[in-house]
Amino acid sequence: MTDHRPLRGIRVIELSSFVASPLCGLTLAQLGAEVIRVDPPGGAADISRLPVTAGGTSIYWTGLNKGKKSMVLDLRSDDGRARLRELITESGDGGGIFVTNQAGRSWLSHEGMAELRPDLITVEILGRRDGRPGVDYTVNAALGFPEITGPLDHAGVVNHALPAWDVACGLYAALAVTAAIRDREKTGHGTHVTLPLDDVALSVSSALGYLTEPQVNGVNRDATGNAVYGTYGTDFRTGDGERFMIVTLTPRHFADLVSLTQTGEAVGALATALEADFSLDADRYRHRELLTALFRPWFAARTGDEVAVELAATSVLHERYGSFAETAAGDSVTANPLFAQLDQPGVGTYRAAAAPMAFDGRHLFVEPAVDPADIRATARSRDSTASRTGA
């Protein structure tokens, strides 16, 4: 069958570590680009990052670097630096693309390399727009989300477990590469893209209204615990200790929840007493605690399995809370065409996800990552031209 990967023929050189920049390269590789990582002897700072296998191979590193090749270069040497510049500026219609989160090196500047290849595309991922270092957790701390995250009875801030800004930044970087390729095809011009992590967080937060609300309404977003801001949604505990997340985005969802919990008379009386209209998001959100008190006994009187069966017969948006282990063993992984068996050196065989989008019904899978043990071994040889290529 013909492989219709949209970025076939594109060659990207990646000098990166941690999440955002490697995720950009992974995304481009999944779409068909040839992505070549440049690693220092022994590997970059994240090559052994947790979690690791019993043998010490980083599950994190191999996950983000599937589908890529690796060339080990000692960038402290003149020869290694010259070889990297040659790789980046090499001739060819699909080449001349460089992605990095290691900016600030004068010998690797876009302007200097563009003298060798004027149509060069460089995407530099920065920590902060003013040049200071920054990572997801520090950017998020300054932004404001930890202040409104966590239980309502918790007095301090709570960090989120997912590095959301790193993920968004990596995907924005991949989009920037494809946009710059499109522009180069039309104009013949190269592009120097800078993408600060803090600007990614600010841009998304602005689009979602978190930064607009205090400017326009003069109020800061309140913490809501597990309640969904702006409509009715929260979590409920069943009689056997299971938890469900319930969301009612539309009047129909809410009406079905009222019918299911047999609280129509009580909800109607509450609406009358409060002069509220529960077909409106704002009223459902404003009076969420009173509504939750009416619905809670229904969940508490049933087991998790009973609740799941009865909710499935309604339009109410719901899901039982689970764990990563339960998800990995469940149908969403084992029976999902998004996943296929991958034999990763140093890790073993497991079901690995492709790019989430399907092209004409087909997911795009990539080969395993280079064995990080091969890269770590180069620390002993200091071979500035050693090359390791994935299977």
Secondary structure, 3 states (H helix, E strand, C coil): CCCCCCCCCCEEEEECCCCHHHHHHHHHHHCCCEEEEEECCCCCCCCCCCCECCCCCEHHHHHHCCCEEEEECCCCCHHHHHHHHHHHHCCCCCCCEEEECCCCCHHHCHHHHHCCCCCCEEEEEECCCCCCCCCHHHHHHHHCHHHHCCCCCCCCCCCCCCCHHHHHHHHHHHHHHHHHHHHHHHHCCCEEEEEEHHHHHHHHHHHCCCCHHHHHCCCCCCCCCCCCCCCEEEEEECCCCCEEEEEECCHHHHHHHHHHCCCHHHHHHHHHHHCCCCCCHHHHHHCHHHHHHHHHHHHHCCCHHHHHHHHHCCCCEEEECCCHHHHHHCHHHHCCCCEEEEEECCCEEEEEECCCCEECCEECCCCCCCCHHHHHHHHHHCCCCCEECCC
